[in-house]
Amino acid sequence: MNVIKYCGAIVLTLVVLYACNNDDDDSIIIVELRDRAEQQVDEAPIVLEYLNKHFYTLVDNPANPDYQIAVFDTIAGENSEQPSIAESDFLQSKTITVEDVDYTLYILNLNKEKNDLVGTPKPTFADSTLVTYRGEVFYDYNDSDGDGVPDVVDVDSDNDGEAEVDEIDGESVTRVDSDGDQIVDDSDADTDGVPGTDSDKVDSDGDGIIDEDDSVDNTDLTRRVFDNAVTPVWFDQVSVITGWREALVEVTGASDFVENEDGTVSYNMDFGNIIIFMPSGLGYFGSAQTGIPAYAPLIFQIQLYGVNEADHDNDGVPSYLEDIDGDRIVLDFESDEDEDDTYDDTDEDGFPNYIDTDDDGDGVLTIDEDLEPDTDLTVDRDGDGDPTNDIGDGDPTNDDSDGDGVPNYLDEDSTESRLDEED
């Protein structure tokens, strides 16, 4: 697989995935936050219904022919025999708790068989990942009577035998369906029942509903896409939304790659290739972003090529080990709003441990609290040009001078330094 090599700093998702392109501040709408538990009760059935009423087809990617895009369509009409996403052998789910609310994250692992054999490490919740991706919102779909016609254009959405009545400009207007196909005339691509006769109306996916009013399906692949990258970019797992982070920890990157003379990189085809379906509670919840309404369930298609274990502060402790409270979020630090919470800021200086070079605030840098004998004489740990005179084994987590069960770098009472031993 050929992709352009991406070089440079990690692209923080606070800019791309968390702020989601904040170039136009006028497009950001502030709404009153709903109760998480109540919202999840309303939203969980929507996600599950989507999986049960849709199938996917892999089509060529016009932007990058080396991998395909999944296109989703409704199981109805000529597609009524298609197997649903929910029935796929590739679909798995996991429960994730956020603020005491349980959410279900659905992961469609398209490359599972190859990816399981890779043997390369999976990313942790704090590592850096090299990915391409495509993000889109669920459509606003409700079909109360299950006839395949969304309520918004269904002449009789509750199937009670009576045409729906809409309020338009203060007047009651009864919906009209001239050809008896259940689609109201204003949204019907062929009001006389003869396909193609209403030549001025566009119905790209052939479902009888004109594109303008079709919130369900459409052959325009970019219709609901709010962000995408076809050239691999690095993302910091620390900063991405929960659903993204928790999905990527389930797959591995490609087993190998080669750099080509033209500057591209060819990856083995066993890279992680997943589609994730998440409720808004694992995404942006009530925070509307450009192209994403508040409380919007999201779909991401992600290809994972590479993983780098992160040590954000270069203190010798991998960032994932700086998750002191075990909640898989290293951004935690004490605040007035969460007085009873636990944190990843040992010395309470306002800097979480993963970006704090002196985690316990004892005046000795974390990296210098690595006291064990050096086991790798090829690495110059102290930067003096001589790798043979270093103290420490590169792991500050296994040094506990006073035997109290707390490593020196988290114990302000233990101030021994490898620099002392050098003297």
C-alpha positions in Angstrom: 0.0 0.0 0.0 1.5 3.3 -1.0 0.9 6.5 1.0 2.7 9.7 1.3 5.1 9.7 4.2 4.0 12.1 6.9 6.8 13.9 8.8 6.5 16.4 11.5 5.0 16.9 15.0 2.1 15.0 16.3 -1.2 16.5 15.2 -3.1 17.1 18.5 -6.7 16.0 18.3 -7.7 19.0 20.4 -7.3 20.8 17.1 -8.7 18.3 14.6 -10.8 15.8 16.5 -11.7 17.8 19.6 -12.2 21.2 18.1 -13.1 19.7 14.8 -12.0 22.6 12.6 -12.9 25.7 14.6 -12.1 28.1 11.8 -15.6 29.5 11.8 -16.6 30.3 15.4 -20.0 31.4 14.3 -20.8 27.8 13.4 -20.3 26.6 17.0 -23.6 26.4 18.9 -23.7 26.3 22.6 -26.5 24.2 24.1 -27.5 23.4 27.6 -26.0 20.1 28.7 -28.4 17.2 29.1 -28.1 14.6 31.8 -25.7 11.9 30.5 -27.8 8.9 31.7 -31.0 10.2 30.3 -29.4 11.1 27.0 -27.9 7.6 26.7 -31.3 6.0 27.3 -32.6 7.9 24.4 -29.6 7.5 22.1 -28.6 3.8 22.6 -31.6 2.5 20.6 -30.7 4.9 17.7 -27.2 3.4 17.4 -28.5 -0.2 17.7 -31.3 0.5 15.2 -28.8 1.8 12.7 -26.7 -1.4 12.9 -29.8 -3.5 12.5 -31.3 -1.6 9.6 -28.2 -1.0 7.6 -25.7 -3.0 5.6 -22.3 -1.9 4.2 -20.6 -2.2 0.9 -16.9 -1.6 0.3 -16.2 0.7 -2.7 -13.1 2.0 -4.2 -11.7 5.1 -2.5 -11.5 7.9 -5.1 -8.9 9.7 -3.0 -6.7 6.7 -2.3 -7.1 3.6 -4.4 -5.1 1.5 -2.0 -7.9 1.0 0.5 -11.7 1.0 0.2 -14.4 3.0 1.8 -17.5 1.5 3.4 -20.8 2.9 2.1 -23.9 2.3 4.3 -27.4 1.8 2.9 -30.8 0.9 4.3 -32.1 -2.7 4.3 -35.3 -2.1 2.3 -36.7 -2.7 -1.2 -34.2 -4.3 -3.5 -31.7 -4.4 -0.6 -34.2 -6.2 1.8 -32.2 -9.4 1.8 -28.8 -7.8 2.7 -27.3 -8.9 6.0 -27.2 -6.1 8.6 -24.1 -4.6 10.1 -25.3 -6.1 13.5 -25.1 -9.6 11.9 -21.5 -9.2 10.7 -18.9 -11.6 12.1 -16.5 -8.7 12.1 -18.6 -6.7 14.6 -17.6 -6.5 18.3 -18.6 -4.3 21.1 -17.2 -3.1 24.4 -18.7 -1.2 27.3 -17.0 2.0 28.4 -18.0 4.0 31.5 -17.9 7.7 31.4 -19.0 9.7 34.4 -20.8 6.7 35.8 -22.8 6.1 32.6 -22.2 2.9 30.6 -21.8 3.3 26.9 -21.6 0.6 24.2 -18.9 1.1 21.5 -19.4 -1.0 18.3 -16.3 -1.8 16.3 -16.4 -3.4 12.8 -13.0 -4.9 12.4 -12.7 -5.4 8.6 -9.1 -6.7 8.7 -9.4 -8.8 11.8 -8.0 -12.1 10.4 -4.8 -10.4 9.1 -4.5 -8.0 12.0 -4.7 -10.8 14.6 -1.6 -12.4 13.1 0.6 -9.2 12.9 2.2 -9.6 16.3 3.0 -5.9 16.6 1.9 -4.1 19.7 -1.5 -2.5 20.0 -1.5 1.2 21.0 -2.3 2.2 24.5 -4.6 4.9 25.5 -1.6 7.3 25.7 0.5 6.4 22.6 0.9 8.1 19.2 -0.9 6.5 16.3 -0.4 6.9 12.5 -3.7 6.8 10.8 -6.0 7.7 7.9 -9.6 8.3 8.8 -13.0 9.4 7.7 -15.6 10.8 10.1 -19.3 11.1 9.5 -22.5 11.7 11.4 -25.5 9.5 11.6 -28.4 10.7 9.5 -31.6 11.9 11.3 -33.6 8.7 10.7 -36.9 7.7 12.2 -39.2 5.2 10.6 -42.0 4.6 13.1 -44.0 2.2 11.0 -41.1 0.3 9.5 -42.1 0.7 5.9 -38.7 1.9 4.7 -39.9 5.5 4.3 -38.5 8.0 6.9 -41.2 9.7 9.0 -40.2 13.1 7.7 -41.4 12.2 4.2 -43.9 9.5 5.0 -47.5 10.4 4.2 -48.7 8.1 7.1 -45.7 7.7 9.4 -47.6 5.8 12.2 -49.6 3.6 9.7 -52.9 4.5 11.3 -54.6 5.0 7.9 -54.6 8.8 8.2 -52.3 11.2 6.4 -50.1 13.2 8.7 -50.9 16.9 9.3 -48.0 19.4 9.4 -47.9 22.9 10.8 -46.5 25.2 8.1 -46.5 29.0 8.7 -49.1 28.6 11.3 -51.5 26.6 9.1 -52.4 22.9 9.2 -51.4 21.2 6.0 -52.3 17.5 5.3 -49.7 15.5 3.5 -50.5 14.3 -0.1 -49.3 11.2 -1.8 -50.6 11.1 -5.4 -49.1 7.8 -6.5 -49.6 5.8 -3.3 -45.9 5.0 -2.6 -46.2 6.5 0.9 -43.8 9.3 0.0 -45.3 12.8 0.2 -45.5 14.6 -3.2 -43.2 17.4 -2.3 -40.4 14.9 -1.6 -41.3 12.3 -4.2 -39.0 11.8 -7.1 -41.8 10.5 -9.3 -45.3 11.7 -8.2 -47.0 9.8 -11.0 -45.5 6.5 -10.0 -43.4 6.3 -13.2 -39.6 6.4 -12.4 -37.8 9.2 -14.3 -40.8 11.1 -15.4 -40.1 14.0 -13.0 -36.9 14.8 -14.8 -36.2 18.0 -12.8 -35.9 16.0 -9.5 -32.7 14.4 -8.5 -32.8 11.0 -6.6 -29.2 9.8 -6.6 -29.8 6.6 -4.7 -33.0 5.6 -6.4 -35.1 5.2 -3.3 -37.9 7.5 -4.5 -37.0 10.4 -2.3 -35.4 13.5 -3.8 -31.9 14.3 -2.6 -32.9 17.6 -1.1 -35.2 15.8 1.4 -33.4 12.5 1.7 -31.8 12.4 5.1 -31.3 8.7 4.9 -29.2 7.5 2.0 -27.5 9.1 -1.0 -24.7 8.1 -3.3 -22.8 11.3 -2.5 -20.0 9.8 -0.4 -19.2 13.1 1.2 -22.7 14.0 2.2 -22.4 13.5 6.0 -18.6 13.5 6.2 -17.3 16.2 8.6 -13.5 15.3 8.5 -11.2 13.0 6.8 -7.5 12.3 6.0 -6.3 10.1 3.2 -2.6 10.8 3.9 -1.5 9.2 7.2 -1.2 11.6 10.1 -0.1 11.2 13.7 -2.6 11.5 16.4 -2.0 11.7 20.2 -4.2 9.2 21.9 -4.2 11.3 25.0 -6.3 14.0 23.3 -8.7 12.2 21.1 -12.4 11.5 21.9 -13.1 8.5 24.1 -14.7 6.4 21.4 -11.7 6.8 19.0 -9.2 6.0 21.7 -11.0 3.0 23.0 -11.4 1.5 19.5 -7.8 1.9 18.4 -6.5 0.0 21.5 -8.2 -3.1 20.0 -6.1 -3.3 16.8 -2.5 -3.2 15.7 -0.6 -1.3 13.0 1.0 -2.8 9.9 3.6 -5.5 10.5 6.2 -3.7 8.3 6.7 -1.1 5.7 9.3 0.0 3.1 10.3 3.5 2.1 10.1 4.0 -1.7 12.4 6.2 -3.9 9.5 8.5 -4.7 9.1 9.4 -1.0 6.0 7.2 -0.4 5.8 4.4 2.1 4.5 1.0 1.3 2.7 -0.7 4.3 1.9 -4.4 4.6 -1.8 -5.0 4.0 -2.3 -6.3 7.6 -2.8 -2.8 9.0 -5.7 -2.2 11.4 -8.9 -1.3 9.4 -11.9 -0.6 11.5 -15.3 1.2 11.5 -16.6 2.4 14.8 -20.1 3.4 15.8 -20.3 5.5 18.9 -23.0 7.3 20.9 -22.4 11.0 21.5 -21.3 10.3 25.1 -18.1 8.7 23.6 -17.7 11.6 21.2 -18.5 15.3 21.7 -21.7 14.8 23.7 -23.4 18.3 24.0 -20.5 20.2 22.4 -21.5 21.0 18.8 -18.6 21.1 16.4 -18.4 22.3 12.8 -20.3 19.8 10.8 -21.4 17.9 14.0 -24.6 18.7 15.8 -24.8 18.4 19.6 -25.6 14.9 20.8 -24.7 13.4 17.5 -23.8 9.7 17.3 -20.7 9.3 15.0 -19.1 6.9 12.6 -15.4 6.7 12.0 -13.5 4.6 9.5 -9.9 4.3 10.6 -6.8 2.7 9.2 -4.0 2.2 11.7 -0.5 1.9 10.2 2.0 2.6 13.0 2.3 3.0 16.8 4.9 4.9 18.8 5.0 4.4 22.6 4.7 7.9 24.0 6.7 9.5 26.8 5.4 13.0 26.6 7.8 14.5 29.1 10.8 12.3 28.3 11.2 11.3 32.0 11.7 7.6 31.3 8.2 6.6 32.3 5.9 5.7 29.3 2.9 8.0 29.4 0.4 5.1 29.8 2.1 4.3 33.1 1.5 7.8 34.3 -2.2 7.0 34.6 -2.1 6.8 38.4 -5.8 6.5 39.1 -6.3 3.8 36.4 -9.1 5.5 34.5 -7.2 5.4 31.2 -7.1 9.2 31.1 -3.7 10.9 31.8 -5.1 14.4 31.5 -6.5 14.3 35.0 -5.5 16.9 37.5 -7.2 18.3 40.6 -9.8 21.0 40.1 -12.4 22.7 42.4 -15.2 21.0 40.4 -14.0 17.5 41.2 -13.0 17.5 44.8 -13.7 13.8 45.4 -12.1 12.6 42.2 -8.7 10.9 41.9 -6.0 12.4 39.8 -2.8 11.8 37.8 -1.0 14.8 39.3 1.0 13.4 42.2 2.5 16.7 43.5 -0.7 18.7 42.7 1.2 21.4 40.9 -1.4 21.6 38.1 0.6 19.5 35.6 -0.5 15.9 35.2 2.4 13.4 35.6 2.6 12.6 31.9 3.8 16.2 31.2 5.6 16.7 34.6 9.4 16.0 34.7 9.4 15.9 38.5 6.2 13.9 39.3 6.5 14.0 43.1 7.8 17.6 43.4 10.8 16.6 45.5 13.3 18.6 43.5 14.8 15.5 41.8 13.8 15.0 38.2 11.9 11.7 37.6 14.5 10.5 35.1 17.2 11.0 37.7 15.4 8.9 40.3 16.3 5.9 38.1 18.9 4.2 40.3 19.1 0.6 39.1 22.4 -0.5 37.4 22.4 0.3 33.7 21.7 -2.9 31.6 22.1 -1.3 28.1 25.6 0.1 27.6 24.8 1.2 24.0 22.4 3.9 25.2 23.8 7.2 26.4 21.2 8.0 29.0 22.8 11.0 30.6 23.8 12.6 27.3 27.5 13.0 28.2 28.7 11.1 25.1 29.7 8.0 27.1 27.0 5.3 27.3 29.2 3.2 29.6 29.1 5.5 32.7 25.4 5.8 33.0 23.5 5.0 36.2 20.0 3.4 35.9 18.3 0.9 33.7 16.0 3.4 31.9 13.1 2.5 34.2 12.4 4.8 37.1 9.4 2.8 38.1 11.4 -0.1 39.7 13.4 2.0 42.2 12.0 2.1 45.8 14.7 3.1 48.2 12.7 3.0 51.4 10.7 -0.1 50.5 7.4 1.5 51.2 5.9 0.2 47.9 6.0 3.6 46.3 8.6 4.2 43.6 11.0 7.0 44.3 9.7 9.2 41.5 6.3 9.3 43.1 7.6 9.4 46.7 8.6 12.9 47.9 10.4 11.4 50.9 12.8 9.5 48.6 15.2 12.0 47.0 18.0 9.8 45.9 19.4 10.7 42.5 21.5 8.8 40.0 23.5 12.0 39.7 24.5 11.5 43.4 26.0 8.1 42.6 27.9 9.5 39.7 29.6 11.9 42.1 
